[in-house]
Amino acid sequence: MKYLIVIMLAMLVTVGNLWGFDVGVDGAGECGSNPEVVVYKLASCGPAAQDGSITVSPKCCSLVKRVDKRCLCAIVLSKELQSRGLNPAIAVTIPKRCKDPRRPKGYKCGAYTVP
C-alpha cells in the first residue's frame, strides 16, 4: 500500500510539471517539456485574453492561479497566443482580473507588466 501511494504521488508531480504548474523544479523550459499542453489547458481563458471587459471564467482563474509566472509569461508572449488573435496586453491582466492575491504584480513579461 505504501508503494502505491508513493507511485501515485510521483505521477501527480510529473503530470503537474507537464502542465506547467508550479510544483517543483522545471528544467525543460518555462512550461515543462510539453508547453502545448498548458496552452490548450488555458483555452478557457481565450475570450478574456481578447477583451478586457469580459469576466474571466472560474475555470480559467483556477488554472491561471496554478501556473508558474514564468510559464504564464511565456504563453502570453508566444506566437501561438497571438496567432489565435489574443492580445498579450489584455492577457497579462487576467491574474488581476481573477483577483489572485499571489499574482506576480509588477513582473515584467516582455514589454508588458503584470498589473
C-alpha positions as CSV (number, residue, x, y, z in Angstrom):
1,M,0.0,0.0,0.0
2,K,2.9,2.4,0.8
3,Y,4.4,1.8,-2.6
4,L,1.1,2.6,-4.3
5,I,0.9,5.9,-2.5
6,V,4.5,6.8,-3.4
7,I,3.9,5.9,-7.1
8,M,0.7,8.0,-7.2
9,L,2.4,11.0,-5.6
10,A,5.2,10.7,-8.2
11,M,2.7,10.6,-11.0
12,L,0.9,13.7,-9.7
13,V,4.2,15.7,-9.6
14,T,5.1,14.5,-13.1
15,V,1.7,15.5,-14.5
16,G,1.8,18.8,-12.7
17,N,5.2,19.6,-14.3
18,L,4.0,18.6,-17.7
19,W,1.1,21.0,-17.4
20,G,3.4,23.8,-16.2
21,F,2.0,24.0,-12.7
22,D,4.4,25.3,-10.1
23,V,5.0,22.0,-8.2
24,G,8.7,21.6,-8.4
25,V,11.9,22.2,-10.3
26,D,11.4,22.6,-14.0
27,G,14.5,22.2,-16.2
28,A,12.9,21.8,-19.6
29,G,11.8,25.4,-20.2
30,E,9.3,27.7,-18.6
31,C,6.3,25.4,-19.1
32,G,7.9,22.0,-18.8
33,S,8.5,19.5,-21.6
34,N,5.1,20.0,-23.2
35,P,4.2,23.7,-23.3
36,E,1.5,23.0,-25.8
37,V,-0.5,21.1,-23.1
38,V,-0.5,24.2,-20.9
39,V,-1.7,26.4,-23.8
40,Y,-4.6,24.0,-24.5
41,K,-5.4,23.7,-20.8
42,L,-5.8,27.5,-20.8
43,A,-8.1,27.6,-23.8
44,S,-11.0,28.7,-21.4
45,C,-9.1,31.9,-21.0
46,G,-9.3,32.8,-24.7
47,P,-12.2,35.2,-24.5
48,A,-10.8,37.0,-21.5
49,A,-7.5,37.4,-23.4
50,Q,-9.3,39.1,-26.3
51,D,-11.5,41.5,-24.4
52,G,-10.6,43.1,-21.1
53,S,-14.2,43.8,-20.3
54,I,-15.2,40.1,-20.4
55,T,-15.5,38.4,-17.0
56,V,-12.8,35.7,-16.6
57,S,-14.3,32.3,-16.2
58,P,-13.9,30.5,-12.9
59,K,-12.2,27.6,-14.8
60,C,-9.7,30.0,-16.3
61,C,-9.0,31.6,-13.0
62,S,-8.5,28.3,-11.3
63,L,-5.9,27.3,-13.9
64,V,-4.1,30.6,-14.0
65,K,-3.6,30.6,-10.3
66,R,-1.7,27.3,-10.6
67,V,0.6,28.2,-13.5
68,D,4.1,29.4,-12.7
69,K,4.7,33.1,-13.6
70,R,7.5,32.3,-16.0
71,C,5.3,29.8,-17.8
72,L,2.4,32.3,-17.9
73,C,4.7,34.9,-19.3
74,A,6.0,32.5,-22.0
75,I,2.4,31.8,-23.0
76,V,1.5,35.5,-23.1
77,L,4.4,36.2,-25.4
78,S,4.0,33.1,-27.5
79,K,3.3,33.1,-31.3
80,E,0.6,30.6,-30.5
81,L,-1.4,33.1,-28.4
82,Q,-1.0,35.9,-31.0
83,S,-1.9,33.5,-33.9
84,R,-5.2,32.9,-32.2
85,G,-6.0,36.6,-32.1
86,L,-5.4,37.0,-28.4
87,N,-3.9,40.3,-27.1
88,P,-0.8,40.0,-24.9
89,A,-1.6,43.3,-23.3
90,I,-5.0,42.1,-22.2
91,A,-3.9,38.5,-21.4
92,V,-1.3,39.8,-18.9
93,T,-4.2,41.3,-16.9
94,I,-6.0,38.0,-16.3
95,P,-4.4,37.2,-12.9
96,K,-5.5,40.6,-11.6
97,R,-9.0,40.1,-13.1
98,C,-9.1,36.8,-11.3
99,K,-8.4,38.6,-8.0
100,D,-5.4,36.4,-7.4
101,P,-3.6,37.9,-4.4
102,R,-0.5,35.9,-5.3
103,R,-0.2,37.3,-8.8
104,P,3.2,38.4,-9.7
105,K,2.3,42.1,-9.5
106,G,5.0,44.2,-11.3
107,Y,6.5,41.1,-13.0
108,K,7.9,42.1,-16.4
109,C,6.7,39.9,-19.2
110,G,8.5,41.2,-22.3
111,A,7.1,44.7,-22.9
112,Y,4.2,44.0,-20.6
113,T,4.0,44.3,-16.8
114,V,1.6,42.3,-14.7
115,P,-0.8,44.8,-13.0
